[in-house]
Amino acid sequence: MSFTLHGIAVSSGIAIGHAHLVSHTSIEVAHYVLPKKFLAEEIARFDAALQATRDEMESLRSNRPVYAAAEFDAFLELHQMILDDPQLSVAPRDMISTEGCNAEWALKVQTDTLIEQFNEFEDAYLRERQTDVRQVSERLLKQLQGQPGHQLPAERQDAQTILVAHDLSPADLIQFKPHQFCAFITEVGGATSHTAIVARSLNTPCVVGLHYARELVREDDMLILDGEQGVLIVNPDKAILAEYKLRQSAWELERKKLKRLRTARANTLDGSAIELHANIEKPEDIVEAKENGATGIGLFRSEFLFLNRDHLPDEEEQFIAYRTAAEGMDGEPVVIRTFDLGGDKQLNGTQRVANNPALGLRAIRFCLAEPQLFRTQLRALLRASHYGNIKLLIPMLSGVSELNQTLQFIEATKQILDDEGIPYDHDIKIGGMIEIPAAALALKVFVKKLDFLSIGTNDLIQYTLAIDRTDEDVAHLYDPLHPAVLELMSHVISTANRFNMPVSVCGEMAGELAYTRLLLGLGLRQFSMFSAQVPSVKQRVLTTSLTEITALTQKIMRADDPMKIRDLLAKLNA
C-alpha cells in the first residue's frame, strides 16, 4: 500500500531507495538492588563502561572521514563534555554506593534529571540540546549492557538505501554515510538539531520529525524522499516513481551545471559585476569556498576559534589562523569579524546570567568590557594583515561611542606594533556590521568613520521585529519581507552607495535565492553566504537584468500588504 508522510525538511535533494530500519536507540532499563559486597564491582563496571565510551569517542575523532564536516569535531567535543559532566560520570557512582542499585538504573535516573534541566531552558536551541544528552547516555548504556553495534544492511547492486531511525546522533550520521545510504529519515528532531546541521554539511537529503515512521515503514520498502518539501512517499506506484526519477535526474543535472559555473564571473545580463563571497568559521573552510567559486571571504566568524575549549587561543594561535586564511585566498579579500561572543555563544567559564542574552553583553560590547581579550585578538589580526588582504569587521555597533572606543583600541594596538617593529598593513580597512536598527538609522556617523559596511540580516530582522527566530512559538513571525525590514535595508544600501562606500549582506538572506534579485534591485553588489550557496546564487545573478527588475523592486518597496509583497516577489523571480 502506498502512503505519504510529512516532516521537517532540513537538507534538500531527492533520494530513491529501499528502507533500512535502525532499532530504537532507547534501551529498557531494569531496576534491581545489589548486596553490599557487589557494590564495588558494580562501580568498577560503570567506570569500565565510561572509559570504553570515552575511547569510542576518541576513536571517532581520530578516524574522522575526510568528507565529514568541520563542525563534526565541535559536536564530538560537546558529546565528550556531556560524558564528563559530573551528573553522568560521578553522580551514578554515588547513587550505586548509597542506594545499592545497578549501574544502568543509576545512569537512567541521572540522565532524566539532566534532561529535565535542559527542558527548563527558554531558548529553543538550548532545549534541543537534551537530544545530545540522551545520545551520550544511550551510548554509555549500550556499553554497560554489552549490546552489539548496528548491523549494516547487505550492499545492493541495483538500488540505494535510505536509513530510517527514531533518532541519529551526528556521530551515527558520519559512520553511516559511507555505507550506501543516500538519505536519512528520523522520527524526531528539528531544523536546529546537530543531526540536521551535519546532514546539510554532508549534502545528503534528510527529513526529520517524521513521527511513527519506524512503525509505518517496513524493512526493504521502496521509498522516495523529497528533501525540499519534507515529504516521504512509501511504496509509490510506477507513475509516481517514474515522475520522481525524472525530478531526481533533473536535480542532479542542475547540480552538475552549477559546478561548471565555478570559474565564471558573476555578471548580470546587462554587464554589472557582482561579488559573491563566502562565510567561513575556520581557515580550512577556505578550500570549500574556493571550490565553489567564491571570490573572497565576506565573513570569517572568529568566535569559533574560542568555542568548545577549556583554554582560550593565545595571540600566536589566532595569528596563525588568520594568516592561513589570508594566504589561502591569494590576495582576495578576507573580512574577519572580531569575536561575536556572548548571547548564545559563551566562553567556557565566562557564562553570565542575563534576562535577555540577545540584548546583553555580547559582540563589541563584550570586547570593550574584556580589553585584554580584545587587545590580543587585534594584535593577531593586525600581524596577519601583513600576509594578505585582511579587512577588520566590528559586530553589533549601535552608536558612535562604541565605534570611537574601538577605533582607539585599534590605533593603540598599531602603535604598540610600530614600537616593537612588527609589520602589518597600516592601511587595513575597518568596517562595521549594521545589525541593530539604531545603527541603520544613524548610518551617516558610521559612513564618516568606516571604510565599508556589512548588513547582518539575521539580527537586524530579529531586533527590528522583536522576534526570537529560535523560539518556535513566534518563529513564524520572523519575516525578512516585513516592510520595516526592507525599508531599513534599502536605506543602508542606498546611503552607502551614495557615499561610494562598499556594502555587503552577510546574513542568511544573502544565500536565499528568493531574495537575490530583490537585493540586486535595492542596489546591493556584494553578497556573502555559505560556500555551498555560491553556485546557485551565481546562476541567479547571471540570469538577471538589473534594468528589468528595477520597476518591480520599487513596487515591492511601496507595498505594505504582506501578501502583495510576496506576489510581487514571485513575479520578480519568475
Buried (B, 14 or more C-beta within 10 A) or exposed (E): EEEEBBBBBBBBBBBBBBBBBBEEBEBEBEEEEBEEEEBEEBBEBBEEBBEBBBEBBEEBBEEBEEEBBBBBBBBBBBBBBBBEBEBBBEBBBEBBBEBBBBBBBBBBBBBEEBBEEBEEEEBBBBBBBBBBBBBBBBBBBBBBBEEEEBEBBEEEEEEBBBBBBBBBBBBBBBBBBEEBBBBBBBBBBBBBBBBBBBBBBBBBBBBBBBEEBBEBBEEBBBBBBBBBEBBBBBBBEEEBBEEBEEBBEEBEEEEEEBEEBBEEEBBBEEEBEBBBBBBBBBBEBBEBBBBBBBBBBBBBBBBBBBBBEEEBBEBEEBBBBBBBBBBBBEEBBBBBBBBBBBBEBBBEEEEEEEEEBBEBBBBBBBBBEBEEBBBBBBBBBBBBBBBBBBBBBBBBBBEBEBBEBBBEBBEEBBEEBEEEEEEBBEEBBBBBBBBBBEBBEBBEBBBEEBBBBBBBBBBBBBBBBEBBBBBBEEEEEBBBBBBEBBEBBBBBBBBBBEEEBBBBBBBBBBBBEBBBBBBBBBBBBBBBBBBBBBBBBBBBBBEBBBEBBEEBBEBBBEBEEEEEBBEBBEEBBE
